[in-house]
Amino acid sequence: MTLALLAAAPKGPLDTWSPTLLALFALLLPLIALLIVLAFTIDSRRVSAWIAVIFTLAAAVCTFLVVAIEVAHPLHLERPATFLQFFTGQSGGAAEFTLQWGVLSDPLAAELSFAVALISLLVQIYALAFMRREDGVVRFFGVLLFATFAMLGVTFSTNYFEMLLFFGLVTLSTYLMIGHWWQREEAVAAASRAFIISALGDIALLAAVAYIYFRFNELNFQALSGHYTGGRVSANGLFIMAILVFIAAAAKSAQFPLHLWLVGSAQAPAPAAALIHSAGSAVCGVYLIARAYGLFYASPRGLALLAIAGGLTAVLGVLWALFQENLKRAIAYTTMSELGLMVLALGIGAYGASVFELFTHAWPKALLFLAAGVIIRELRTERLPEMGGLWQRMRFTGVLMLIAVAAGAGIPPFSTFWSKDTILSKALELGSPLAIAVITAVTFLGAMALVRIFALVFTGETARRRRFEPDRIRDAGGRIAFTMAVLAIASLISGIRGFRGRTDPIAFVTFPGVSLPNSHFVAAGVIAASAVLGAVVAFVVYARRVPVPAALQPVRQAMGEGFFIDRAYRLAAVGIVLPVSRAAAWVETRVVDGGLDLVGDSIEFAGQPRRWLGEFRIRPLLIGFFAGVVVLGTLAIVLAGGIIGKTG
Amino acid sequence: MTLLEAIPTTTATPITLPTLLLSAMIWVPALGAIGLLFFPTRTEVQRERARSFAIGTAALVLAFGVFMWYGFRDQSGTFAYEETRSWLRGVGSSYHLGVDGVSMPLLLLSSILFVVAVLASSRLREQAKEYFTLLLLLETGVNGVFASLDYLLFFLFWQLQAVPMFLLIARFGGPRRLSAAWKFLAVDLAASALLLLAILILYFKAPVRTFDISTLHDLAVPAATATLISWLFFIAFAVRLPAFPFHTWFIDAQGEASAPTALILGGILVKLGGYGIIRVNLGEFQDAFHRISGAVVVIAIVTVLWSAIAALAQDDLRRLVGYVVMSHMGLVLLAAASAAPVAINGAVLLMVADGLTAALLVLMAAAIVERAGTTSIRAMGGMAAHMGRGALFWILAALAAIGFPGLASFIGQFMIVVGAYPSQRIATWVAVLGILVLAGVMILTVQRIFFGATPERPGRLRDLGTLELFNAAALTTFIVLLGVLPAILMDSINFSVLSLLSRGSG
């Protein structure tokens, strides 16, 4: 409604900088809060936490205003504004080489930045209560602020260099969030893995930037979008750029086979995991592809790469999710499949629909993780087989979880139904049977995976465990309940469309040349049917705890272990990296250093200098040294200056 | 840029006081070193006084450096604070000093690092006076090389570093310090011999009898001679850099030297190698250097890759720091081989950034090793429980070392990769791979030192002390400042790099 009112407002002249300035505020507010916390309030948990919340609230308001202005004034100039010049100089050729940091506010940036700021705010309010009894609360809020800053920086980036810069910051923030409980070996291992995979992506982006600059002498997104199709670079060159950018995106957005870190990110505290999966590093890869879409759009093979990798990721993710025994890991795999779906959508040209899915998916996913946090805290276990029967004891959480599951599964009229519907519409329009099949199957299986989680947690009987009193289970309340309720409302309404022009969320973010997606009734019907069917099947099967047939046991084990990908990684590390480094160490000490060691050792072996050096006093030596310098210098000046001076 | 334009400037005229600043930066440490010899050090108070005098001397040099930096403006394309005095006129040498945008940031880095090194040596009891004398002598040698515009002077200052460094390692290091010190001395003297040889060949082949750097460039001598000279200069500098396969002296010295010595060695001494390649090989023998650039590129990428792989297998924390520095210097070498302005700009910035980063790494590594009681990374673990601040600064230093955005070396590495790519494509890819491996090593090292299971430790270990904290905070400030506002250096660097490249080729 608010959006509609804003759209109806008179469209007077609007300074081009005002959304830009708001975006700048939104970006800097978390950073300022972080600096305040570090400088002044690091010893006070309460004050630090509240400073974080208040500044993030202000940032969320700023991003909301940016969205409102973008909606109300579709014609305002979307120009990047530069605030900081890192470097300006000649590159040797005719072109000037500049590195700058600025802010670009356009509909794409506005939409994601709003999701980032709002989810970060909610997550922090949740953490106020959730982390109360934990160690390192100030550190946690500081890291959340840092992550918010990094993500907002990614969304407002004007050029590849800036994107790379903030991608690095996102990598670090993810590392710090996952490794929050640093005393736990698994958490630290997961954090390191996330860092290394993410850094691999960042370095691929660095290579992409080098290559793009080499070819186009330009790094600005908007200026570049016109260059790709200009024929300056061959199709192969464009494809290489697309591959590099895709690797960067895949490492962040967990595309197969770079998905392992996302599953490990379940080691983060629940609020941090919610942020990572809904509006954190998991989505900024998809955002990068959307931002650099001109590149993929100019390279048909690049689009095909997106479609294939995205489809594969979506299918594998949802299959793995179905067989996970750990609550947070199961949710994490559903994120992976949703991310795959978004990349697939970008690959088949459903640009607006994919960005819309990014937006609608964020709310239920954040809600799922926050609810999981409450459930795990009350049950003191993360294993699904040990859960059950919570519907009686945690009714409120159960209802909200049901909304999140419905919204994530794509059951009408909840949020992702609308975006999945438009993605499928595009696939139908293309007439690609494979894409249609994948999208339908992922919707069906995704609904199954989510409802399975719900059924295993809330139906049946609570498994009896030692030293655990089911009667002491408390439902969510206070701030935790409030944030979850807000997310549930967002999960309900964020998909609603139907206004004209930019107030229609799908028409809000567009890419020149890509036709606006239309909703087909067929698509809506297929999505609704497969989601509902999947939900019903899963509920029937899992609420009754139907045991896995013996024939499927090996499949289950393989899936539960993530197709042994983890083991393959470890094998590669142990089988390749370790021997190589050991061999290098051997060569280093025996071959490269051998000759030199001979020198050092032989002098040492001579014995005499060793004893002498062990006992000598430096002072007489120094006095001798200075005296020698003075004598030699005088001699040099007198003799050389005098004698050679005459001859020369 | 605007930031620099706001700074009040003084134009350097040959006779006024600012001209003497450069000489002061070189000779004040030497005078301080001589003065220090007359301090009695029998009691604790007297030792403290001597130490204060050393700190004061280093701080005075830093003050000169900052003053020079404020007045520094390099718009004429030639050198600032130029000073020419007649000296050995008969052989064609003169006391010719000057700085440009390439040497000025490094000179400033040197004066900062020497203050940090002197401060970090506070706990030395025995022979403290001699130690500070050597350190100040070393500063004379380092600053002298950065300021020299005459080959003879350049060589003398270069040579002045060997003995103090040797004594510092041999007298104040770890258990295997003697072997490391002899190795350093042997390698460094051999490299200096090549340097002298190159200078002498150049001197005798040139049409004019002069040692002036800007007069003697590769057009002044036959092409074959120029190539030979370029090779000799390159090897002499590459040994110092340290480039593969001449790097083991450096790793050994890093592993054995005391923390302040290792800080100077990794922070500024090896930068002289990079500076020499940019100033002499690239600035004066560009055509000849271009002819050998194929070999240089190979050495550069082997250096980057080798240091990363060797770091993977390295268990000694202090030696690991050595490999990190080596990897960055390999990138500098890659930039030099590409001879692209953007890459050279990045190389100069990376050298400054890496100097600061290496200093922080060395100090933190020393603090960690001291508390853990072992240099073995695998034997550590869970140190974050004992030293939270140490963990914070080590993580910062590790991130700075892998070129993390917002920290100093990021923009340097970025510009090297982007600038070198057009002329050295495959090499750049390989170098990027090396950066990735190093990033993995550093993050796993953080994990191994600070997190996870804690081995049994007697009682609680002390966190960083005030002085350690001060040094670390000061270095971090510079690292962050350069990462966020590199423009404060970049504009003058850029101008000088362009004029250096055009002078060399024209």
HADDOCK unambig.tbl for C-alpha pairs under 7 A between the chains (distance, minus, plus):
assign (segid A and resid 86 and name CA) (segid B and resid 485 and name CA) 6.26 0.50 0.50
assign (segid A and resid 86 and name CA) (segid B and resid 486 and name CA) 5.74 0.50 0.50
assign (segid A and resid 86 and name CA) (segid B and resid 487 and name CA) 5.17 0.50 0.50
assign (segid A and resid 87 and name CA) (segid B and resid 487 and name CA) 5.70 0.50 0.50
assign (segid A and resid 87 and name CA) (segid B and resid 490 and name CA) 6.33 0.50 0.50
assign (segid A and resid 89 and name CA) (segid B and resid 494 and name CA) 6.44 0.50 0.50
assign (segid A and resid 91 and name CA) (segid B and resid 341 and name CA) 5.86 0.50 0.50
assign (segid A and resid 91 and name CA) (segid B and resid 342 and name CA) 5.49 0.50 0.50
assign (segid A and resid 92 and name CA) (segid B and resid 340 and name CA) 6.77 0.50 0.50
assign (segid A and resid 92 and name CA) (segid B and resid 341 and name CA) 5.87 0.50 0.50
assign (segid A and resid 165 and name CA) (segid B and resid 405 and name CA) 4.93 0.50 0.50
assign (segid A and resid 168 and name CA) (segid B and resid 404 and name CA) 6.52 0.50 0.50
assign (segid A and resid 168 and name CA) (segid B and resid 405 and name CA) 5.78 0.50 0.50
assign (segid A and resid 169 and name CA) (segid B and resid 405 and name CA) 6.59 0.50 0.50
assign (segid A and resid 182 and name CA) (segid B and resid 451 and name CA) 5.76 0.50 0.50
assign (segid A and resid 182 and name CA) (segid B and resid 452 and name CA) 6.60 0.50 0.50
assign (segid A and resid 183 and name CA) (segid B and resid 451 and name CA) 6.11 0.50 0.50
assign (segid A and resid 183 and name CA) (segid B and resid 452 and name CA) 5.18 0.50 0.50
assign (segid A and resid 183 and name CA) (segid B and resid 453 and name CA) 6.91 0.50 0.50
assign (segid A and resid 184 and name CA) (segid B and resid 452 and name CA) 6.05 0.50 0.50
assign (segid A and resid 185 and name CA) (segid B and resid 452 and name CA) 4.96 0.50 0.50
assign (segid A and resid 188 and name CA) (segid B and resid 447 and name CA) 6.84 0.50 0.50
assign (segid A and resid 188 and name CA) (segid B and resid 452 and name CA) 6.97 0.50 0.50
assign (segid A and resid 192 and name CA) (segid B and resid 443 and name CA) 6.52 0.50 0.50
assign (segid A and resid 192 and name CA) (segid B and resid 444 and name CA) 6.61 0.50 0.50
assign (segid A and resid 196 and name CA) (segid B and resid 440 and name CA) 5.67 0.50 0.50
assign (segid A and resid 200 and name CA) (segid B and resid 436 and name CA) 6.45 0.50 0.50
assign (segid A and resid 203 and name CA) (segid B and resid 432 and name CA) 6.99 0.50 0.50
assign (segid A and resid 203 and name CA) (segid B and resid 436 and name CA) 6.76 0.50 0.50
assign (segid A and resid 210 and name CA) (segid B and resid 417 and name CA) 6.43 0.50 0.50
assign (segid A and resid 210 and name CA) (segid B and resid 418 and name CA) 4.36 0.50 0.50
assign (segid A and resid 210 and name CA) (segid B and resid 421 and name CA) 6.55 0.50 0.50
assign (segid A and resid 214 and name CA) (segid B and resid 422 and name CA) 6.05 0.50 0.50
assign (segid A and resid 581 and name CA) (segid B and resid 309 and name CA) 5.46 0.50 0.50
assign (segid A and resid 581 and name CA) (segid B and resid 310 and name CA) 6.11 0.50 0.50
assign (segid A and resid 581 and name CA) (segid B and resid 312 and name CA) 5.83 0.50 0.50
assign (segid A and resid 581 and name CA) (segid B and resid 313 and name CA) 5.03 0.50 0.50
assign (segid A and resid 582 and name CA) (segid B and resid 313 and name CA) 5.84 0.50 0.50
assign (segid A and resid 584 and name CA) (segid B and resid 309 and name CA) 6.67 0.50 0.50
assign (segid A and resid 584 and name CA) (segid B and resid 310 and name CA) 5.83 0.50 0.50
assign (segid A and resid 585 and name CA) (segid B and resid 310 and name CA) 5.76 0.50 0.50
assign (segid A and resid 585 and name CA) (segid B and resid 313 and name CA) 6.06 0.50 0.50
assign (segid A and resid 592 and name CA) (segid B and resid 245 and name CA) 6.35 0.50 0.50
assign (segid A and resid 593 and name CA) (segid B and resid 248 and name CA) 5.76 0.50 0.50
assign (segid A and resid 596 and name CA) (segid B and resid 183 and name CA) 6.43 0.50 0.50
assign (segid A and resid 599 and name CA) (segid B and resid 183 and name CA) 6.72 0.50 0.50
assign (segid A and resid 600 and name CA) (segid B and resid 179 and name CA) 4.75 0.50 0.50
assign (segid A and resid 600 and name CA) (segid B and resid 182 and name CA) 5.41 0.50 0.50
assign (segid A and resid 600 and name CA) (segid B and resid 183 and name CA) 5.26 0.50 0.50
assign (segid A and resid 601 and name CA) (segid B and resid 179 and name CA) 6.26 0.50 0.50
assign (segid A and resid 604 and name CA) (segid B and resid 179 and name CA) 6.78 0.50 0.50
assign (segid A and resid 618 and name CA) (segid B and resid 130 and name CA) 6.12 0.50 0.50
assign (segid A and resid 619 and name CA) (segid B and resid 130 and name CA) 6.01 0.50 0.50
assign (segid A and resid 637 and name CA) (segid B and resid 88 and name CA) 6.46 0.50 0.50
assign (segid A and resid 640 and name CA) (segid B and resid 88 and name CA) 6.42 0.50 0.50
assign (segid A and resid 640 and name CA) (segid B and resid 90 and name CA) 6.91 0.50 0.50
assign (segid A and resid 641 and name CA) (segid B and resid 88 and name CA) 4.85 0.50 0.50
assign (segid A and resid 641 and name CA) (segid B and resid 89 and name CA) 6.39 0.50 0.50
assign (segid A and resid 641 and name CA) (segid B and resid 90 and name CA) 5.57 0.50 0.50
assign (segid A and resid 644 and name CA) (segid B and resid 90 and name CA) 5.01 0.50 0.50
assign (segid A and resid 644 and name CA) (segid B and resid 91 and name CA) 6.55 0.50 0.50
assign (segid A and resid 645 and name CA) (segid B and resid 89 and name CA) 6.50 0.50 0.50
assign (segid A and resid 645 and name CA) (segid B and resid 90 and name CA) 3.73 0.50 0.50
assign (segid A and resid 648 and name CA) (segid B and resid 90 and name CA) 5.55 0.50 0.50
